[in-house]
Amino acid sequence: MGLKVLYFLDNIESYICRFLLATFVCLLFLQIISRQLFDYSFSWTEELSVYMFVWFVFFGASYAAKMAAHNRVTFQFKLMPKWLPPILEPLTDVIWVVFNSYFVYLAYDFVFNRMNLFWKSQTLGVPMKYIYLVLPIAFALMTFRIIQVNYKKYVKGVSVSSPDDQELNEMVEYKVDSVDSSVEDKGNK
């Protein structure tokens, strides 16, 4: 039971993103059907879909940090000596963690200290504090995921690469294996 809870928590962003995506797509589909077939528009579905999409984007960014799938500018590493990029990559992650931590502080201060409790969304009437709550939550999760990836990479020695890099490596390995097998086939004939 404990391992299932840990697995769920380790993939919480994935589950939240799946739920949000499925829900806001269904809401938008409902809105389209109601407009086209019944000439009726639900006012709240569009606003809720927009807020869910914003939450989806922020939790997706945290999930991308967990997968080490954020876009990085790395062309400059090819111009440097080979010993320098392994030093600069963790340094850039430290800068990223510091930026995110500062943003968590600013977002927390904004949501809990500076926002007027009476600011509400237009059609839903929900206090905007709950909508903006995604900022400190998502950036705190992203910070945790950056630290987690670096821990796996530098302390545990586990190779952490983005899904795109993994797919590219598999394609290259498949190509090399297929070339080797065709060379062996020609040699046997």
Helices and strands as residue ranges (DSSP letters): H 2-10, H 12-38, H 43-66, G 75-79, H 85-109, I 110-114, H 128-132, H 134-150, I 151-155, H 163-188
